[in-house]
Amino acid sequence: MFRSIAATLSLLACAGSGWAQAPAGQDVYGPGREVVADIHRIVTPNGVQETFEVVLGGARQVVNVRGADRANPLLLFVHGGPGAVEMPIAWAFQRPWEDFFTVVQWDQRGAGRSYPLNDPATLAPTLTLERYRDDAIELIEQLRARYGKRKVFLLGHSWGSLVGLSVAVHRPDLLHAYVGMGQIIDIRENEQVGMAWTLAQARQRGDDEVVRTIEGLAPYPDSGPFTIAQADGWRAPAIRYGAIAAGRADANFYLRAPRLSPEYDAADRRAWNDGSLFTVTNLWPRLADVSFDDVERLDVPVVMLLGRHDYMTPSPIAARWMERLQAPAKRTFWFEHSAHLPMIEEPGRVLAALLDHVRPLASHSPAAPRSD
């Protein structure tokens, strides 16, 4: 989440990624991408596999849609970051979902393949939670018309959980259910709990330099605006302690996945990096006081998929919020061997939760006539 992911992407691009050193015009991962593309090709008679541009809030943005049967319900995945697109990583976990859902990956404004489509100087002032929320609503409306659906499932991950929860608050009529993963409820509390956990880990490990760094961040995050340097101060060691992936000291296994993505070539991967840095730089300082802590009721079913070891977006905060939330239906699932990335860390259990407790919620929402 946030700057730590963008910084890691930048390091991979400059130092650790094969595509960065490849001769001009040579995609060293091309043969591998072709193999993955062939395995993942949708060949069912009523399947869908397409990538297209949409205009949302005046900004051109890229959408990818995949599924084995158009009759299945739509599931919109709202990626994290900000700017940490999921489209180039989805090949690593999404294919089984596509037998039961028509899955939509969306590169948000300023992110991934959408980044080079718009002038950054024009886009920068528009990077607000409200604009991303309205982009998501516009996208859902377009998807409903294109695929003949009345409602969609929305899965928000990390930063995307702020966007998704905001849609659930403002337009529950569009959703079969809201699914949160790496759910953020209150930004300041998120920082407080994450920093406290990281500080405790550092003391336990005798990592005195980290202890001094985190203690030196005060009074962050209790008051005032946020800076990227402050967020970096605790997130970098938190990642080493397993806060983003349980039992792992880095996220390279996840961040390298785009090299084999059929949806992303070398230029797209560079845009992924550049867009992540761009969106985080502009958006993070604007999020300090974002909070859903006072939301006590939602008029849509809510499912939480929480990693037990997630301290990027500390799961206990979302679990406590769910306890007091009133909703037509609600359920919290714990992934005991996951941190911030359950769809990669425990993919089978995530699929089981989606099939057993999410997809059935579409049974009472009939399809709408196609309008395209």
N, C-alpha and C positions, 0 to 999 in steps of 0.2 A: 504494500500500500504506500501511496504517496512518494516522497522524494527518494527513499531508499531503493525502490524498484527502478526509478528513472536513473539514479546514479549507477546502479548495477548494470543496467542496459548500456549506459555510456561506456563503462569500463570494458564490457564485453566487446563493444563495437571497436574500441580503440586498441585493445590489447589481446583479447582472448578468442576472437571469433575468426574462423577460417575465411569467411567471406570478405572480411575487411582487408586481408592481405592478398586475396586472389587477383590475378592479372585482370585488367580491364576487359569487360565483356565475358568473363568466364565465371560461371556459376558452379562452383565445385560441389555443391549439394544437389545439383540438377538431377542426376541419375536417381538419387535416393528419393527426391520429391516425386519423380515419375512413378516409382514403385508404390509409394504411399497413395498417390492419386489414383492409380489403377485399382488398388485394394479397396479404396473408399468410394469408388465411383458408384453412383446410384443407378441401378439398372431395372428396378421394379417398374411395372407398367404405369402405375399411378404415382411414381415418385417425383420428387422435385430436387433439383440441384442447380442453383443459379446465383449469380452475383450481379448486383446492379447498383446504380446510384439513385439516391433520393435527395430532395431538397427539403431541409428541415430548418425552420427559423431563418431562412435565407442562406443557409450554408449547405454546400454539397457534401454528401456523406455516403459511405459505402456500406452495403448490406449484403450478407451472404445467407442463403436459405437452403437447408438440406433436410430431406426426410424421405422415408421409404413409401409413404402413403399420404397424399394430400388430404385425405379424410381425417387424419390424426389432428389433435389440437396443436395450435401454435405455442411454442415456448420461446420467449424473447430473453436472451441472456444479455444482461447489462454489465459490461466489464468494469473492472476496477482501475486503480491507478491513483489519480486521474491519468489517462493516457495509456494505461497498461492493457492494450487490446487483447482480447481472447481469441479472435479469429485465427491467428497463426498458430495457436496452441491447441485449438479445439480438436484437431485430428488425433491427439493423444488420449482423449477421453470421451469424445462426443458420439462416435459412431454407434454404440449401442443405444443411446438415447433416440437416435433417428428411426428406430423401428417402432417407436411408440409416440414420438412427438415430431412435428415439423419445427426444426430448431433454427432460430434466427440469431446470427452473430452480427453485431453492429459496431463499426468503428465510429465512435462518437466524434463530435466536432473537434478538430485540432488533433486527432489521434490516428495513428496507423495510416492506412491507405487514404483516409479522409484528409490527413494533414496537408499534402501538397495540392489539394483541390481548391483551397481558399487562401486568400491573402492573410498571413498571420497578423499583420498590423490591424487589419479590419476586424479580425476574429477576436483578438485579445480582450477587448472590452466586453464582449458578450459571454465570456467564460464565467458564468454564475450557476449555482445549483438550480435556480429557477429556470434558466434557459435550457439546461440539460433536461430538466423535468419536462418542459414543454416540447423539446425535441422528441423525447420518448413518447409523449402523448400523440404527437403528429405522426410518428412512425407507426404506432399501434393502429391509428386510424387508416393509414395507407395499407398496412398489412391486412387488416380486416376486409378492406375492399378488394384487394388483390387476390386473396385466398378464400374469400367467402366465409369468414368467421365472425361471430358476434363478439367473442371475447378471446383473450389470450392468457396464458400463464406468463408471469414476469419473474425472472430469477435475477436478483441483484447481488453482485459479489463485491465486497470491499467498498471502494468509493461508489461503485454501481449500486450498492445497497442504499445509499442516501438518495440517489436518483429514483430507484425503484420504490422505496418506501414513500417518497414524496408523491409519486404517481398513485400509489395505493391510497394515500390520504385525500388527494384532490380528485381522482377519477376512478373510484372503485368499480364503477359500472363497466369499465373496459376489461376487467380482469376476472378469470376463473378463480385465481388465488395469487397471493404474493408469496414468493419464496426468498428468504434471506440467507445468504452465506457469507461469513465474515462480516456479519451485520454491524453497522455503526449506528448508535443511538444518539450519543452526545459527544461532540468532538473534544471538548476540553476534558471530560471525564475519560474518554478514550486515551488521551495523552497522559493523564494522571495515573491511570491504572497500568498502562503499558510501561511507563517510566518506572513506577514503583516495583513492578515485577522484574524489570531488567536490572534495576539497582540491587534488588535482593539477590538475583542470580550472580551479579558481579561480586558482591560481598561474600557469597557462599564459595565462589571459585577463587577468591583472593585476587581478583582482577582490579587492582587499586587504581590503575589509570582510568578505567571505565567509571569507577566510583567517583573519582574526582571530576570527570567530564560531566556526568549526569548531575552531580550536586552543584556544579557550576552553572547549570542551565537556569536555576531559580532566578526570578519568580515564575518562569515558564513552567507549566502552561496556565497558571491560575488567573492571570490577568494580562490585558494588553493584546496587541495583534501578534500573529504568528510569523516566524521567519523560517525559511527552509533549513538554515543551519541549525536551529534549535531542534527541529524534528529529526534531522540527521543524527544529532548528538546521542540519542538513545536508540534509534531504529537500527543503526549499523550493528552495534553489539547484540541487540535483541535477535537479529537474524542469526548471528553466530550461536546464540544460545537455543535456537530451535523454535523461535516464535513464529516463523513463517512456514516452516516445514518440520514436523516433529522428527527428532533424531537426526537432523541434517544441519550442518553448519553454514550452508549457503543455499541459494535458490537456483544454482546453475542448471540442475537437471530440468527445471521448468523453463528457464529463460533461454536455453539452447534449443528448445523444441521447435521454434519457428524456422530453423534451418531446413527442416524436412517438411514444412507445410506446403501443400499444393496450392494454397491461396496466396502465398507470399514469396516473391523473389527477392534478390539481394537489394534492389532499390526500395522495395516495400519494407524490408527490415530496417534499412536506414531511416525511412520515414517513421517507423515505429519508435525508434530511438529519439529522433528529433521531435516528434510530436509529444512523446512522454515528457521530455524536458520542458517543452513549450507550455503544455497545459499545467504541469505542476507549478512552474515558476509563476504563472499568472493566477492560478486558481487557489493554491494552498493558503496564501495570506487572507483570502476572502472567506474562509470557512471556519474561523475561530469560534464563532458563536452559533454555529448550526447545531440544533438539538431537536430531537423528537421525544424528549423525556416527558413532555406534557401531553403526548398523544396517548389517550387512555382507551380509545375505541377505534376500530376499523370496520368498515362495512364490507369486508371481503375476507375469506379464509386466509390464514397466515400460517406458513410452515417455516421453521428455522432449522437450518443445517449448520451445526456449530462444531468446530474443532475443539477438542478438550484442551489442546496446547496452544491455541491461537492467542497470542498477545501482541500481534500487529493491530488487530481490532479485538480487544479482549472479550472473549465469549461470555464471561460472567455478567457483563453489563446487559447484553441482549437477553440472556436467560432471565435475569431479574425483571426486565421490562416485559417479557412475555408472560410472566406470572401474573402481572396485574392487568394485562391487556384484555379487553373485551372484544370478541370477534365472533362471526357466525360459526367458525371452527378454528382451532389453533392446535399446533403440535410442535414440539421441540425435539430434534434428534441430535444426539451427541455422537461424535466420531472420536472414539477413544484413542486412535492412533494417528490423528490428524492435528494440524495447526490451522494455518490460513488457507490451505489448498485441498480440501477434502476430495474434490472431484479428481485430483491427481493422486493423492495419498491413499484414499480408500474408494476407488471408483466403483467397485461392486456394491458397496453399501450405499453409496449415493444413488446409484441406479435403482436399487431396491426401494429406497425411500421415495424416489420419484414415482415409481410404478405403483407401490402399495398405498401411498398416502397423498400424492399430488394428482396424478392423472385421473383417478376416479372423480375428482371434483369437477371435471368437465362434463360429466354424464347428464347434467340437467341443463346444459346450455346448447341448444340446437344450432346448427350451422345457418348462417344467413345466405341469401341468394348472392351469387357472384355479381359484381357490378363492373368488371373490367371486360 
